[in-house]
């Protein structure tokens, strides 16, 4: 798993590691929030390509 696909896994571990140390859990949740701020290249490429008549980018 790479990139945005690993975010649910990080959240899962953040939930369970809260029982060990709440600081580790908070750090993982902050990491997920920061990763969400990074734009997805696939969406950026889709928005950059011009649409032709009668087709959709979605």
Backbone torsions as a table, in degrees:
resi	resn	phi	psi	omega
1	UNK	NA	136.3	177.6
2	UNK	-137.6	156.9	172.7
3	UNK	63.5	-135.7	-173.6
4	UNK	-68.9	-19.5	179.2
5	UNK	-68.4	-24.1	-176.9
6	UNK	-86.9	-6.0	-177.6
7	UNK	-60.1	-45.8	178.0
8	UNK	-60.5	-32.8	178.2
9	UNK	-67.4	-40.0	177.9
10	UNK	-65.3	-40.9	178.2
11	UNK	-64.7	-40.8	178.4
12	UNK	-58.9	-49.0	179.0
13	UNK	-66.6	-33.8	176.6
14	UNK	-61.9	-38.0	178.1
15	UNK	-63.9	-49.2	-176.3
16	UNK	-75.1	-30.8	178.7
17	UNK	-74.9	-9.8	175.4
18	UNK	-64.5	-25.7	177.0
19	UNK	-73.9	-23.0	178.5
20	UNK	-87.3	-55.8	-180.0
21	UNK	-151.9	124.3	-178.6
22	UNK	-69.8	-21.6	178.0
23	UNK	-69.7	-37.6	176.1
24	UNK	-64.1	-43.0	179.7
25	UNK	-61.8	-45.4	179.0
26	UNK	-62.1	-41.6	179.4
27	UNK	-62.3	-39.7	178.9
28	UNK	-67.8	-39.1	178.0
29	UNK	-67.1	-36.3	175.7
30	UNK	-66.5	-38.7	176.5
31	UNK	-59.5	-44.7	179.2
32	UNK	-62.9	-42.3	179.6
33	UNK	-62.9	-39.6	178.6
34	UNK	-68.7	-36.7	178.5
35	UNK	-67.0	-29.9	177.5
36	UNK	-68.9	-22.2	179.8
37	UNK	-76.5	-19.3	178.9
38	UNK	-76.8	122.4	-178.3
39	UNK	-67.3	145.6	178.9
40	UNK	-79.4	126.5	-177.4
41	UNK	-63.7	-32.8	-180.0
42	UNK	-63.8	-40.6	179.1
43	UNK	-70.1	-40.4	178.8
44	UNK	-61.2	-41.4	178.9
45	UNK	-67.7	-38.8	-179.4
46	UNK	-65.7	-39.7	179.7
47	UNK	-72.8	-26.8	-178.1
48	UNK	-79.4	-26.7	-178.6
49	UNK	-79.8	134.8	179.6
50	UNK	-72.3	142.5	177.9
51	UNK	-83.5	140.3	173.8
52	UNK	-91.2	163.5	-176.3
53	UNK	-61.6	127.7	174.9
54	UNK	85.2	1.8	178.6
55	UNK	-118.4	164.2	-179.8
56	UNK	-124.7	146.9	176.2
57	UNK	-75.9	-13.1	-178.5
58	UNK	-99.4	NA	NA
